[in-house]
Amino acid sequence: MKEEFIYYLWENRLLSLDLETTDGEEIKIISVGNRNYNSGADFVNARIKIGGALWAGQVEIHSRASDWFKHNHHLDNNYNNVILHVVYEYDTNNLNIPTLIIKDKFDTSLFHNYNRFLSSRNWIPCGDLIGGVQDFTIISWLDRMLVEHLENECKDLDNKLRSNHYDWEQTFYQRLMRYFGLKVNNESFEYLSRILPLNLLLRHRDNKLYIESMFFGCAGFLEKEFDEEYPSLLKRDFSMLKAKFGLKVMPISNWKFLRLRPPNFPTIRIAQIAKIITINGNMFSKIRDSNDLEDIRQLFNIELDSYWDNHFQFNKTSKEERRKILGKTAIDLIIINAIVPMLFHYGHSHSLESYKEKAMSYLEQIEAEDNIIIRNFRESGIILHNAFQTQAIMYMHKYYCKRRRCLECRIYHILSKY
């Protein structure tokens, strides 16, 4: 018997009412308590009547009673406040705390349904059933999933802020760079943002060639000789700036071009972010103070200089000639992945609900994303209408469905009754 299933029975009050300890004392559960994901017992702040006396404290759950000693809880002060030990099998008599055996205290069909889900060969355990769940249940669960997703993002962003001495502009710049690089080059773009800090770029905002030379130079794209005037100028300027500021240069091998569409080559993306920084400067304050999604989109609505009309890389003229712009889908992905988490975290860290609400409202205004996960849910009968819902369901898929955390999912609770 997996402990996760016992957690599920306990947390959802699915045990029968005729409960007693191994010493024959009657048990009445007033409150099951709150699940504890930190060190210590599995549930805290429980309230339980045992033999007529009301106890408040912790509840520890094990498959076997002997696990108490196997896990060395008898030597750990974090377990001194355990008021009830809940077990499936009672295989030791050496415990001196009240113990509840649940082996015959629940409906066995619950366990059979759970095993059926775990053994499912569907793309997710409930893939052939989820389409029958009421929209209200799906939507309310996705609300929770999105908040959980954004709160997890807050933890990562708080670490980044701390390392940046709580400089919100630098932290946003790093986040923006990461998601500007798309999945294949995100690590390289983020590293570039660390070796080329925003404050140095902003000091030279009146000279776009300097900004472009620092971006391309630190990225390693100016280490060879060029036949063309534009990259030659960048190389000249970077040589001076590198010596003046002690700038680092990345190995060019860090950048991936294979399987990318030419408009997504890192050279094009670097040229775009350089122009965005040149035009907008400190972007986070503008985004924070705006209440209009379209205004935020306009920050990224830039066109590159004519050199890039027929280039995707330096010294290589392309046959195709066209303006290089960021499309609406690309901009919306940046808003989803870089801007929304930063706004939400700003509200979270300053206890300002309005920023959290604004972040989530932007997701509601953006069209649903389209990828293999979203298409699979659609085939299973779940139609998603905006980025709020697609972000939530992708989080659910990654952290619940793929990890078989069905017992913690509200959708499973409904389906397990079918």
N, C-alpha and C positions, 0 to 999 in steps of 0.2 A: 504494500500500500504506500503510494507516494505521499509525502508530507503535504505537497501542494493540494492534493484532494481533500485532506483533512482540514487545511486552512479554509478551503472553499465551503466545506460543511459547517465549520465553526462560524465563519464570518457571515454566512447567509442564514444562520439559525435553522439548519436543515436536520439537526439531530432531534430525536424523539424527546418528549417532555419528561418521561420517567427516568431521570438520570440520578445516579448515586455514585459515591466514591467507592474505592475498593474496600473501605472500612464500613460500608453500608450507610453512610450519611447522605441524606437527600441533597441534591444539587438543583438550585433554581438560578438560571442565568438572567440577571437583570440587564447587563450590557456586556456584549462580547469584547468591547474595547476597540482599540485602533491598531491596525497592522503596523508593526515596527520593522523598518528596513535597515535600521542601524544595529549596533551591537546590543546584545541583551535579548530578552525573551521575545517570542513571536508577536504577541499582542500586549499592549500596555493600556492602562486606565480601564481595565475591566472591572465590573461590579457583579459579584456572585454571592448568593446565599448558600452556605454549606452547613448543614445541620442546624439551620435556624439562625446562624450568625452571618451578618453581612460583611463581606470582605471586599476590599478594593486593592487592585494591584495588577500583576502581570500573569499572563497565561502562556505556557510553553507547550508546543505540540511536537510529538515524535511518532514515527511509525511503530517503534518498539520502546517500551519503558526503559530498557537498558541503554538506550541512546543517551540518556541523561548523563551516565558515567562515561560512555564512549566519547561524548563531545566535551567532557571535563567541566560540565556545568557545576558540579559539586565543588569545584575549586575556583569558581568565577563569581566575584561579588556582584556582577551585573544581574545575577539570577537569584539574589537573596530575597527579592520581593515577589517571587512567583507564588500565586495563591492556588493555582490549579495546574496539574500536569495532565494533558489530554493525549491519549495514546490509542493506537489500533490494537496492539498486542501487549499484554502484560506478562513480561518474561523475567521479572526480577521482583523480589520482596524487600529489597534493601532501601526503598525510597521512604523518606520521612516527610513528604509533602502530599496533600490530597491528590489523588489520581483518579481520572475518569477513563474507563475503557469504552470505546465507541464501536467495537466490532459488530455488534448487533443492534446499533442504535440509529440506523439510517436506512432509507429506502435503497435497496441494492440496484434498482434500475438506474439510479443516478450514476453509479459507478460503471455500469454497463454502457450507458450513453457516453460517458467520458472516454472510456476505452475505444468506443466506436469512432469518436472524433479523432483521437490520437492516431489510430490506425488508418485513417482516411488517406486515400491516394489522390484526392482532389488537389488542385493547385493551392488551396487553403482548406483546412479541415471542414469548413461549413460551406464549401463552394457550391454544392448542389442544393443548399437549403436557404442560404442567406437572402435570396431574392424574395422569399415569402415573408420576411420580417417587415412589420409595419414601418412606414416612413418615419413616424414620430420616434420610434426606438432608435433607428439608424441615425437620424439627425441629432438627437440628444446625446448619443454616444460619441458622435463625431465632434460635437462641441467640446466634450471632455478631452478627447484625443488631441484636438488642436491646442487647447490650453496646456496640456501635459507636454506636448511637443515644444511649445514656445517657452515654457518654464525650464525645460531641459536645455534649450538654447541659451537661456539666461545664465546657467551655470558655466557654460563654455565662455560666454562673453564676459562674465565677471572675472574669470581668470585672465582673459586677454586685457581687460581694462586695468587690472592690477599690475600686469607686466608693463603696461604703458603709462603707469602713474596716473590712472584715471583720466587720461586724455581721450575724450569721446571722439574727436575728429580723427586722430591717428587710428583709433580702434575701428572706426567706421571705414576708413581708407583701407585698412587691412582686410576687413570683411568684404568690402566692395571688390578689391583686387582678387580675392580668392574666387569669388563667383563670376568675375569677369573672365577668368581663365577657363571656364567650363570644366567639366569633370576631368578631362584628360590632362589639363595643365593647371589645375587649381593649386596644387602644392607649389609649383614654380612661381605662379603669380603672387601667392602669399609670401613666399620667401623674398621675392623682389620688393614687396612692400616693406619688409623688415630691414633690408639693407639700404633702401632708398626712402627715408622717412618723409612724411608729408610736409613737415615744417621747412625742410630744405627745398622742396619743390616750390612751396609758396613764396619763399624769399626771391625766387627768380620768375615769378608769374608774369612779369612784364616782358620776358624774353622767351617766346615759345620754343625757339631752337634749343635753348639751354635745357628746358624741361624735356623736350623730345630726346636730346642727346643723353641726358642722365638716364631716362627710361631705357633707351635702346643700348646704351653703353653698359649699364649695370646688368642688363639682361644678357650681355655677351654677344650682341649682334654687330658690334663695331670693331671687332678684333682683326679684321682683314682689310685689305686695300680695295678701294672702289673706283670704278670708272665713271660713275655718275656724280653730279655736283651735290645733290641733296645729302646722300649718306656720307660723302666726303666732308661736308660742312659739319655734320653731326659728329663725325670722328674727331675732327679738329677741336671742336668745342669740348667734347668729352675728355680729351687728353688733358686739357687745362683744368677742367672741373674735377676730374679724378685726382689729379695731383693736389689741388687746393683743398679738397674736402676728404681725402683719403678714402675714396669710394671703392667698394668691392665690386668684382665682376663675376657673374655666374658662369659656369661652364655652359657653352651653347648646347651641349648634349642633353641638358636638363629639359629642353623644349621638345615637345612632340608635335609632329606635323601629320604623321601617318593616319589615314582614315578620317582626317578632318576635311570638311569642305573648305576650299580656299578662303572664303570670307571669314572663317573662324580660325585661320592661322594665327598663331601667337603674335606675329609681326603686325597684323591688322588690328588685333585686339589691343596691343600695346599702343599703337598710334591713336586708337580711339580713346583709351583711358587718359593718355597724355593730353589730348585736346579737351576732354571733359574737365580734367583738373585745371588746365590753363584758363578755361572759361569760367568755371564755377568756384574755384578756390575751396574754402571750407564748406563742404557740402552738407554735413550732418545738421548744422544749425539751420540751414535753409529747409531741409527736409523736416526737421523737428517742428519748425514754426509754420509749416504749410498745412492746410487742411483740405487740399485739393489734389487728388491723385493725378489729374491731368497736368497740373503744374510740375509735379515730381517727374512725370514722364518727359516733360520738356527739357529737364536738366540733361537728359541723355540724347536728346534729338540734335545730333551734330553731324556734320559732313566733314570728311577728311580733305586735306589739301589735294590739289589736282595730281600731284605725283602718284598718289595711290589709286588714281582712276585706272591706270594700266599696270599696276604693280601689286603683287602679294608679298614679295620679298625684295630686298635690296639687290640691285644689279640684274634683275630678271624681269624683263618687260613681258607682260602677258598679252595674248592676242585679243582677249576680251577687254573692253573698256567700259567701265561703269562706276558711278559714285558708290563709295563704301559708307553705308549708314547702318545704324542699329535698328532692326525692325521692331515692331511693337511686341512680338512674342519674346524677343531677346531682352527688351527693356523690362517687360513684365516679370521675366524670370529673375532679373536682378532685384526688382522690388520685392518679390516673394522671398528670395533667399538672403538678401543682404539688408534691405531697408526694413522690412516688417519685423524681423527679430530684434534689430537695434532699437526701433521705436518701442516695441513691447518691453524690452529690457530697461529702457530709459524710464518708462512709466513704473515698472516694477521696482527699480532701485530708488526712485524718488517718491514712491507711494502716490503716483498720479494716475488714477484709473483712466483718465481721458486719453492718455497716450496709448495705453493698452487697447482701449476700445477703437481708437483710430487705426492702429495697426491691423486689427482684425477686420475692420470695415473695409480697408484697402483690399484685403484678400477676397471679401465678398463681392467687390466690384470688378475683380479680374476674372477672366474666363477660365473655365476648368482646364487644367493641364491635360496633355495627351501623351501617354506613354503606355508601355506594355502592362503595367500594374493597373492603371485606370481602365484600359480596354478589357482586361480580365474581369474586373469587377462589373463592368458593363455587361459582359457576356453572362455573368452570374445574376444579372437582374438589378444591379445597383447603378442608378443613373446619378451622376454628380454634376452640379450646376455651376460651380465656381471654384476658385483656388482655395478658399476656406475649406471646402469639403475635400478637394483632392489632396491638399497638404495633410489634412487630418487622417485620411484613409491610407495614405502612403506611410505615415507614422505608425498607424495601427498595423499595417501589413508587416513592416520591418520589425517592430518591437513586440507585437503580440502574435500575429498569425504565424510568422516564420519561426518564432520561438515556442510555438504551441502553448501560449499563455491563455488558453481558452477559458480556464476557470476564473480568470480575472476580467473577462470580457462580458459586458452586458448583453451582447447579441447571443453569446453562448447560453446565458441564463435563460433566455427566451427559447432558444432552439432545443435545449436539453429537456424541455417539457413536451416536445412533440412526440 
